[in-house]
Amino acid sequence: MDPRTLARSALVRVPRLFDLVSGPSRFRLASALGRVVEPEFRALPVLTARPDPLVLDVGANVGQSIYAIATVMPKARIVSFEPNPALHDTLRRVLARFPTARLEAVGLGAAPSDGTLYTPVYNGHVFPGLSSFDEAAAAGWLSPATIYGFDPARLVLEESTAVIRTLDEFDLAPDVIKIDVQGMEPAVVKGGLGTIAAHRPAIIAETVRPDSETFGLLEPLGYRLMEWQHGSLVPANGSCVNQILIPGPRPAAGG
C-alpha cells in the first residue's frame, strides 16, 4: 500500500482530522519552522531580483501558498485570488498576518463571467479546498485512485456560483505568478496574456508539458519550460508536479 494514499484514506473518514491536517494551522506551523508546502517556492529568490516582488497567488485555497511565499521572501507583496466564498473568511484571517498581502475574492479566467463552482461532499462532509470550476477535477480528487475503499455512492458535488474575472482587468505588474486552479490554467493565462506580455513574470503552474495548452500560449512569448530540482532550475523533464516558466528575451516585433 502507498503510505500517502493510506493516510489520505484514513483522513477522509475523520473529517475534523482532515480539516486540521489540511487547514491553515498546518501551514502556519510549517512556515514557523522555515518549511514550504512545495519545493518550487524555494525558487522565488532566483526568479526575481526584487526584495519585495509582487507575487500573484491564483487559487489561494486555505492560504498554503501565502505562508510559503512569505517564508521564502518575507517582504513579498501578495495578491491572492480565490473564488470560493466558503474559504474567504479563512483566507482573510491568514492574510491579516501579512500587511503586504490582500485578497481578491474572485476566480480568474479567459473572460469575465459567473462560473459554476463544484465542491465535493464525501460522507456528508464538505471539502471546499477541493472545489474547482472543472467538474471532473472536483470529482477526481476523491476516487478509487486516491482513496482505498472509496464508495462512489457517498460522493456528491455541490454547485454554487462564483465570480470570474480576467487577470488583465486588474492592471497589475507581477514579478511571479503561481497558478493552482485544478485544470483551468489555460483559461487563467488566456485572460492574462496582456499582463504577461507586458511584465514577463515567471510563472509556477501545475503539470505544464511541452504539448500542453498552457505552454502553447506562453511559448510564443519566449517562455522556457523549467523545473526546480535539487535547488536549481533545470530544463523540465516532467518529473515534478509543478513546472516553472521562465521568460526569455522578448520576441521580435511581428515575430
N, C-alpha and C positions, 0 to 999 in steps of 0.2 A: 504493500500500500504506500502511496505517496504521502509523506508526512503533512505537507501543506493541504492536500485535499482532505486528509483525515481531520486535521484541525478545523478546517472550514466547515466540514460536515457536522462536527460537534457544535460549532458556534451557532449555526443557523437553527439548531434545535433548542438553543438557550438564548432567545432574542436579547434579553438585557445584557448578557455577557458579550454578545456580538456587538451591541451598541457601544459598550465600554471599550472593547478592543479596537473597534474601527472608528471611534469617535475622536474629537479634538484633544481630549486629555492625553491620549496616547502620543499624539504628535507634539504636544506641548512638552511632555517629558522627554521625548527623543531630542527635541531642539535644545532643551536644557543640558542634555548630555553631548551636544555637538553633532548629533546624527541627523541624516536627511532620509526622507521616505524613499527616494530613488536616487541612484548614484549620479544620474545626469545633472542634478542640481550642483554637484561639485564643479561642473564645467563653467558655471556662471562667471567667475573671475577671468576665465580665458576668453569668454565670448564677448566681453565688453571691457573697455579700459576705464570706464567711468566708475568712480567710487560710489555714486548714487544713481545707478541706472534706473530707467523706467522699465519695469517688468510687468507684462500683462499675463494674468493668470486666468486663462479661458477654460471654464469648467472647474470652479473652485471647490465644489463638493463640500466637505466639512472643514476645509482650511488646511489640509496637509501640505499643500504647496506653499501657502503663505508662510508657515513655520519653516519650511525648508529654505525658501528664498532668504528669509530674514536670518537664518542660521549662517548661511554662506556669505551673504552680503548685507550686514545689519543696516546700512544706510540706503538700501534699495527703496525706491518708490514703487508701490504695487497697486495695480488696479485689477481687482478680481471681478470676473463675470460669472454669474450663476443664475439660471432661470428658475430654479425650483423654489417656490415660496416656502416649502417645508424646511428648507435649510437656511433661510435668510437670518432668522434670529440667532442661530448658532454662529453663522459667519460674522454677524455684527459683534458678537461677544469676542470672537477671535480677533477681529480687526481692531477692536478697541485697545488692544495691547500694542498696536503699531501705528503711531501717529502719522506715518507717511504712506499709509495704505487706505484704500477705500473700496467700497462695493458698488458695482453696477448690477442691479437686480434684474438682469435680462440675459437671454442667451444670444449668441452671435450666429449669424447665418448668411446665406447668399443674398437675401433681400429682407426688408422689414416685413413682419407678418405676426400673426398669432399662431403658435405651433402647438400640436398635441404632445404633451409630455407623458411618457409611460413610466409608471413606478411599480416594480414588482412587490407583491404581497405574498409571503410564503407562510403557511401555517397560521394565518391570521395576523402576521406581523409585517408592518410596512418597512421597506428598505429604501428610504429616499435617496441615500447615497448612491444607489444603483440606477437611478432614473436616467432616461435618455429620450431624445426625440426620435430615435431609431427604435421601432418596436421590437425588432429581432434582437438588437443589442440589449435592451432592457430585459427581455425574456431569457437571453442566453447565459447570463452570469450564473443563475441558479438552474442547473441542468444535470443530467446524468454524468456529463463530462467533468463537472466541478464538485458535485456533491454525492457522496456514497449514500445509497438508499433513497435517492431522490424520488419523490412522488409527484408526478405532474398534476395530479388532481388537487394538490394543495397550493399550486401556484396560480395566481391571477394577476392581471395587470390593471392597475387603476389609471384612468385617464384624467388629465387636467389640462388647462390651457395656460400657456406661458408666453411672454412677450419675446419676440426675436427681433434684433436689430443688426445692422452691419457694423463691422469694425470701423469702416471708413466714416461713418456718421460721427464718431467721437473725436475726430481731429487730434489724435494722439501721435506722439513721436517716440515709439518704443525702441528700446535697445535689444530686448529679448521678449519673445512671445512663447509662452508654454501653452500648448493646446492638448486637452484631455477631455474629449467630448464623445467618446464611445461611437466611433464610426462616422461622425459628422464633420471631421476635419476638413474635407474638401469644401464644404459649404462655408465654413469659417474663413478659409483662405480666399474663396471667391469674393466674399463680402469685404475683404480687407486688402485686395490687390493694390489699390491706390496707396494705402498706408505703407504696405510692404515695399512697393516700388520706390516710394519717396524716401523712406528712412532705413530700409535694408536691415531690419533686425535679424538676429539669429533666432531660429525657431526650433523649439523642442516639441516633438509630437510623437504619438504612438504608432508603431507599425507602418512606417513610411518605407515603401520599397521602390526600387528604380522604375517599376512598371505601374506604380500606384497613381491614382488621380491627383493626389496631393502633390507628389513630386512633378507630375506633368504640368501643373500650374506654376510651380516655382522654378523649374529648370530653365525656362526661357528668360527668367530674370537673373540668371547667373548663379543660382544656388547649387552648392555641392552637398551631397548626402554623406554625413559622417556619423560616427558613434563614439561614445565615451568609454574607453576600455583601459583598465589599469592606470587611471589617472592621466590619460592622453586622448586627444582627438585622433581618430584613425578613420580611413575610408570605411563606410558601412558595409557589413557583410551579412546583416540580418540576424546576428547572434544576440542582439539586445532588444528589449521590448520597445524602448524609445530610441528614436533617431534625432540627430541634431543637424539642421540645415544651416549651412554657413554661406553668407553672401560672398560671391567673388567680385571681380571688377564689374562695374556697370556695363551691360550690353551696349554696343554701339547703337547710336540713333538709327532707327529704321531697321535694326537687325533682329 
